[in-house]
Amino acid sequence: MTATQKSSSPRKPAPRQTLLESARGSVDETISLFYLGYRAGVAGPKKVLDKLAFGRPHHRILYVVARRPGIAIANLIDLLEVSRQALHRPMRDLIAQGYLVQKPAPTNRRLTLLSLTPKGAALESRLTDLQYDAFAKAFSVTGPEAEQQWKAVMRALAEQVRPAFTV
């Protein structure tokens, strides 16, 4: 048969390997579990946020500001790796509804510092407690060794994007 001629019989597709039989199967399963685990980890907070017409960005802001009270907006943008525009709406919502306050820095009035209000601290605590419960439940099933191994994997992944990053 010449290069310009086409075969009259269709080619049989290669047998499709199942997820766990493929060479990448173990990693594919890990990625799938990562996504499902993430969904489980944010499911509780999502229900609370939905009732407030808030989303994950609102929670991320509350979480970081709770751990770094008085953080400058520029530093928050850097930590969350979002644009100023992406941060604007959720921050505006949190400020307007009394969860977050912004004040000029005492030594440099060009810097705006963020802090949680008592209402914001209570919401952040409630959301994080729901995540704590989800993790505690999972780790109670898998044991302390699994928790340490999981943290080591997450730390190694985090190091790929932001070395020595902690909130």
JOTAHU-V382775 format. One line per field, one symbol per residue. phi: phi as a letter, one per 20 degrees, with the letter a starting at -180 (. if undefined). psi: psi as a letter, one per 30 degrees, with the letter a starting at -180 (. if undefined). A space follows every 50 residues. Layout:
phi->???
psi->???
This chain:
phi->.efeedfeefffffgeefgfeffegffgffffffffffgffdffgffffg femdcggffffgffffecgnffgfffgffelcegffegfffggfffeneb cccfffebffedddbeegfffffffffffffgffffffffeenfffffff ffffffffffdbglebe
psi->klffkkkfkkkklkkkklefflegeeeeeeeeeeeeeeeeffeeeeeeee fghlaeeeeeeeeeeefikgkkeeeeeeefhlleeefeeeeeeeeeggfk kkkkkefjffkkkklkleeeeeeeeeeeeeeeeeeeeeffefleeeeeee eeeeeeeeffejkhkk.
